[in-house]
Amino acid sequence: MQDSMKGLARFTGLLARAALWVAGTGLVLMTIFIAAQVFWRYILNDSLTWSEPASVMIMGWFIFLGAAVGIREGYHLSFDILLYVLPDRVKSWLHTLSDFAVAAFGGGMIWFGSSLAYKTAGNMVPSLGISGAFDFIPIVGGGVLVVLFSAERVLRRIAGLPTARFGDAPLEE
């Protein structure tokens, strides 16, 4: 099982790295779009109507992709004070319970994000000329990664492989 888990870890590691590249690129693009809007508005006395909605849409991508990678790498929020006094076996069970709760939240992101995307698919974002569903697709994509990365954490624990925790070095693929 450890060999198959190492293969899964390589795959999810590549997926996490790609998600971080997309998120980082989105952050840079958003910064460029906002800077261009400021230049156009205050220097050229004109306005780019597409820069604000495009920036908000891009922000959704880098927030949800970055959050999912944070879950894989153990940087998500947690309340660990009780874990300092519990035996390792109990800690493992509580971490697994936490991973299931996070996966359930990711499932909610998929379900409700899909519902929102479906309900707004017929609407158009006027300044971009695209479907309103594009505003909610990052929630679905982030939810898929949250579920996948949470499942990986549980499976790693079952296989006896380490999982990342806040402050640890990133997982090796």
C-alpha positions in Angstrom: 0.0 0.0 0.0 2.9 2.4 0.7 4.1 2.1 -2.9 0.7 3.0 -4.3 0.5 5.8 -1.8 3.8 7.1 -2.9 2.5 7.1 -6.5 -0.6 9.0 -5.4 1.6 11.5 -3.5 3.6 12.1 -6.6 0.4 12.8 -8.6 -1.1 15.0 -5.9 2.3 16.8 -5.5 2.3 17.7 -9.2 -1.3 18.7 -9.0 -0.6 20.9 -5.9 2.5 22.5 -7.7 0.3 23.2 -10.8 -2.4 24.7 -8.6 0.2 27.0 -6.9 1.5 28.1 -10.3 -2.0 28.9 -11.5 -2.7 30.7 -8.3 0.6 32.7 -8.4 0.0 33.6 -12.1 -3.5 34.7 -11.1 -2.1 36.9 -8.4 0.3 38.5 -10.8 -2.4 39.0 -13.4 -4.8 40.5 -10.9 -2.1 42.9 -9.8 -1.4 43.9 -13.4 -5.1 44.4 -14.1 -5.6 46.6 -11.1 -2.4 48.7 -11.8 -3.6 49.1 -15.4 -7.0 50.3 -14.1 -5.4 52.9 -11.8 -3.2 54.1 -14.7 -6.1 54.3 -17.1 -8.4 56.1 -14.6 -6.0 58.6 -13.0 -3.4 59.2 -15.8 -5.4 58.7 -19.0 -8.8 59.8 -17.4 -10.5 56.8 -18.9 -11.6 53.5 -17.4 -11.1 49.8 -18.2 -14.6 48.3 -17.6 -13.3 44.7 -17.6 -10.5 45.0 -15.1 -12.5 44.9 -11.8 -14.7 41.9 -12.7 -11.8 40.0 -14.2 -9.7 40.7 -11.1 -12.4 39.4 -8.8 -12.8 36.3 -10.9 -9.1 35.6 -10.9 -9.0 36.3 -7.1 -11.5 33.4 -6.7 -9.1 31.1 -8.4 -6.0 31.9 -6.4 -7.9 31.9 -3.1 -9.5 28.5 -3.6 -6.6 26.8 -5.2 -4.2 28.2 -2.6 -6.5 27.1 0.2 -6.7 23.6 -1.2 -2.9 23.3 -1.4 -2.7 24.7 2.1 -4.8 21.7 3.3 -2.5 19.3 1.6 0.6 20.9 3.2 -1.0 21.2 6.6 -1.3 25.0 6.7 -5.1 25.1 7.2 -6.6 26.3 10.5 -6.7 23.9 13.3 -7.2 23.9 17.1 -4.3 21.8 18.4 -4.2 22.7 22.1 -5.8 19.4 23.2 -3.4 17.4 21.0 -0.4 18.4 23.1 -1.6 16.2 26.0 -3.0 13.2 24.1 -1.2 10.0 23.1 -0.1 9.7 19.5 -2.8 7.1 18.6 -5.6 9.4 19.8 -3.9 12.3 17.9 -4.0 10.2 14.7 -7.7 9.6 15.1 -8.5 13.2 15.7 -6.4 14.3 12.7 -8.3 11.8 10.6 -11.6 13.1 12.0 -10.5 16.6 11.1 -9.5 15.5 7.6 -13.0 13.9 7.1 -14.6 17.2 8.3 -12.5 19.2 5.8 -13.3 16.7 3.0 -17.0 17.2 3.9 -16.6 20.9 3.6 -14.9 20.4 0.2 -17.9 18.3 -0.8 -20.2 21.2 0.2 -18.0 23.5 -2.0 -18.5 21.2 -4.9 -22.3 20.8 -4.4 -23.2 24.4 -3.7 -20.6 25.8 -6.0 -22.0 23.7 -8.8 -25.5 24.8 -7.9 -24.5 28.4 -8.0 -22.7 28.0 -11.3 -25.7 26.2 -12.8 -28.1 28.9 -11.7 -26.0 31.7 -13.1 -24.9 30.0 -16.3 -27.5 31.9 -18.3 -26.4 35.3 -16.9 -23.7 37.3 -18.7 -21.1 39.3 -17.0 -21.6 42.5 -19.1 -18.1 43.8 -19.1 -16.5 40.5 -19.9 -19.1 38.9 -22.1 -18.9 35.5 -20.4 -21.3 33.4 -18.4 -21.9 34.3 -14.7 -21.0 30.6 -13.9 -17.3 31.5 -14.3 -17.6 33.3 -11.0 -18.4 30.1 -9.2 -16.2 27.5 -11.0 -13.3 28.3 -8.7 -15.4 27.1 -5.8 -16.0 23.8 -7.5 -12.4 23.4 -8.6 -11.1 24.2 -5.1 -13.6 21.8 -3.6 -12.4 19.0 -5.8 -8.9 19.6 -4.7 -9.9 19.9 -1.0 -11.6 16.5 -1.1 -8.7 14.9 -3.0 -6.0 16.4 -0.7 -8.0 15.5 2.4 -8.4 11.9 1.2 -4.7 11.8 0.5 -4.0 12.8 4.1 -6.2 10.0 5.4 -4.8 7.4 3.1 -1.2 8.5 4.0 -2.0 8.0 7.6 -3.5 4.6 7.0 -0.5 3.5 5.0 1.8 4.7 7.8 3.3 7.6 5.8 3.8 11.1 7.3 1.3 13.9 6.7 2.3 17.5 6.6 1.6 19.6 9.7 1.9 23.3 10.2 5.6 24.2 10.6 6.8 20.9 9.0 8.8 20.8 5.8 6.6 20.3 2.7 5.7 16.7 1.8 8.1 14.9 -0.4 6.5 13.3 -3.4 
